Amino acid sequence: MTRKALLAAFVLLVATLAVGAYAWYQQQTGQGDEPLGGPVELPSTQGGFSLDQLEADQLAVIFFGYTQCPDVCPMNMAVMRQVMQSLDESQRRRIVPVMISVDPERDSLERLAEYVGNFGESFIGATGSLEQLEDIADRYGVVWRRVETPDSAMGYTVDHTASLFLVDRHGEIQRRVLYSPTSGALQAAVEEALASG
């Protein structure tokens, strides 16, 4: 291969990686198309969960993840727990934390109940068929993909969007909060949503 061909291949590779990285950045930061939101109806750790079961003054904080996630998911759950603990009793009643598992192969409702129970009694775990999850994820602008890890005991991991969504009973997204290992952004979004609702 000539130097020109090698250079052209390198430039093409860099351009491809840059386009992919930019698309991922747009998705993570909420730039580009805004997510539509909409109904969420899934089997859950507290029976069938549906957004329309929420009371008029309640909001769900929805997060997409999976129980064997090594870092982002437990951090997001801990952040949600910290925010819930900071609210007074009347405010806590208005917030419903929901983790939707995008790993239905491993995350049974029993497994989800054990996992979300570590973060608080009000936490709900939900999952469904791949078709159900793909429909909801598409409407919420959530991306996930299975990554095979043959050298790991887990067998595979799941790369996924780490944003949290404050959603009303009609499926309207009130706030989208980008992933953060600290609770400040979610705290501010929850307080603002509660004050305006």
C-alpha positions in Angstrom: 0.0 0.0 0.0 1.4 3.4 -0.9 1.8 6.3 1.5 -1.1 8.1 -0.2 -3.4 5.2 0.2 -2.4 4.8 3.9 -3.0 8.5 4.5 -6.4 8.4 2.8 -7.4 5.3 4.9 -6.3 7.0 8.1 -8.2 10.2 7.2 -11.3 8.2 6.4 -11.0 6.3 9.7 -10.6 9.5 11.7 -13.6 11.1 9.9 -15.7 8.1 10.6 -14.8 8.1 14.3 -15.5 11.8 14.5 -18.9 11.5 13.0 -19.8 8.6 15.3 -18.5 10.5 18.4 -20.5 13.6 17.4 -23.7 11.6 17.0 -23.1 10.0 20.4 -22.4 13.4 21.9 -25.6 14.9 20.4 -27.6 12.0 21.8 -26.1 12.3 25.3 -26.4 16.0 25.5 -29.9 16.2 24.1 -28.8 18.1 21.0 -30.4 17.3 17.7 -33.9 15.8 17.8 -35.7 16.1 21.1 -37.1 12.9 22.5 -40.8 12.5 22.2 -41.5 10.6 25.4 -45.0 9.1 25.5 -46.6 6.2 27.4 -44.6 3.7 29.4 -46.4 0.4 30.3 -44.3 -2.4 31.5 -44.3 -5.3 34.0 -42.7 -4.1 37.2 -41.6 -5.0 40.7 -44.8 -3.5 41.9 -47.2 -5.1 39.4 -47.9 -3.6 36.0 -46.4 -0.1 35.9 -47.9 2.6 33.7 -47.3 6.4 33.7 -51.0 7.0 33.6 -51.3 5.5 37.1 -49.4 8.5 38.4 -51.5 11.2 40.2 -51.8 14.6 38.5 -49.1 16.1 40.7 -46.7 13.2 40.5 -43.6 12.8 38.3 -41.6 9.7 37.4 -37.8 9.9 37.3 -37.1 7.3 34.6 -33.6 5.8 34.1 -32.6 3.1 31.6 -30.0 0.6 32.8 -29.4 -2.9 34.0 -28.5 -4.6 37.3 -25.1 -5.9 36.3 -23.9 -2.5 35.2 -20.6 -1.9 37.0 -20.5 1.8 37.4 -23.1 4.2 35.7 -26.2 2.4 36.9 -25.4 2.2 40.6 -24.2 5.8 40.5 -27.4 7.0 39.0 -29.4 5.0 41.5 -27.4 6.4 44.4 -28.0 9.9 43.0 -31.7 9.3 42.8 -31.7 7.9 46.4 -29.8 11.0 47.6 -32.3 13.3 45.9 -35.2 11.4 47.4 -33.7 11.5 50.9 -33.3 15.3 50.6 -37.0 15.9 49.8 -39.6 16.4 52.5 -42.4 13.8 52.9 -44.9 15.7 50.7 -42.3 16.1 47.9 -41.2 12.5 48.1 -44.8 11.4 47.6 -44.8 13.3 44.3 -41.6 11.6 42.9 -41.6 8.0 41.6 -38.2 6.6 40.8 -38.2 4.0 38.0 -35.4 2.0 36.6 -36.2 0.3 33.2 -33.8 -2.6 32.6 -32.6 -2.9 29.0 -31.2 -6.4 29.9 -34.4 -8.5 30.0 -32.4 -11.7 29.4 -30.8 -11.5 32.9 -33.0 -9.0 34.8 -36.1 -10.8 35.9 -38.6 -8.9 38.1 -37.2 -10.8 41.1 -33.7 -9.7 40.3 -34.9 -6.1 39.7 -36.8 -6.1 43.0 -33.7 -7.2 44.9 -31.6 -4.5 43.1 -33.9 -1.5 43.4 -34.8 -2.5 46.9 -31.2 -1.6 47.9 -32.0 2.0 47.1 -35.4 2.6 48.7 -38.9 1.2 49.1 -40.3 3.6 46.6 -38.0 2.6 43.8 -39.7 0.6 41.0 -37.8 -1.8 38.6 -39.5 -2.5 35.2 -38.6 -4.4 32.1 -40.3 -6.0 29.2 -39.8 -7.7 25.8 -37.2 -6.4 23.4 -40.0 -5.0 21.3 -41.5 -3.1 24.2 -38.1 -1.8 25.3 -37.1 -0.7 21.7 -40.3 1.2 21.3 -39.9 3.1 24.6 -36.2 3.7 24.1 -36.8 5.0 20.6 -39.4 7.5 21.8 -37.2 8.6 24.7 -34.0 9.0 22.6 -32.3 6.2 24.5 -29.6 4.0 22.8 -28.4 0.7 24.1 -26.4 -2.1 22.6 -25.1 -5.5 23.9 -21.4 -5.8 23.9 -20.0 -9.4 24.1 -17.2 -10.0 26.6 -16.2 -13.6 26.1 -13.3 -13.3 28.6 -15.6 -12.1 31.4 -17.8 -14.2 33.7 -20.7 -11.9 32.8 -20.6 -12.9 29.1 -21.7 -9.5 28.0 -22.2 -5.9 29.1 -24.7 -3.3 27.8 -23.7 0.1 26.7 -26.6 2.5 27.2 -27.7 6.1 27.5 -27.3 7.4 31.1 -29.7 10.3 31.1 -32.6 10.6 33.6 -36.0 11.7 32.5 -38.6 13.5 34.6 -41.9 12.5 33.1 -45.6 13.3 33.9 -48.5 10.9 33.8 -49.1 11.8 30.1 -45.6 10.8 29.1 -44.5 14.3 28.6 -40.8 14.8 29.4 -40.6 17.7 31.8 -36.8 17.6 32.2 -34.0 15.6 30.8 -31.0 15.4 33.2 -27.6 14.3 31.9 -25.6 11.7 33.8 -23.6 13.1 36.7 -21.9 11.3 39.6 -23.2 14.0 41.9 -26.8 14.8 42.7 -26.8 18.6 42.0 -28.3 18.5 38.5 -31.1 16.1 39.3 -31.8 17.9 42.6 -32.2 21.2 40.8 -34.4 19.6 38.1 -36.7 17.9 40.6 -37.1 21.0 42.7 -37.8 23.1 39.7 -40.3 20.6 38.3 -42.1 20.3 41.7 -42.3 24.1 42.1 -43.8 24.6 38.7 -46.2 21.6 38.9 
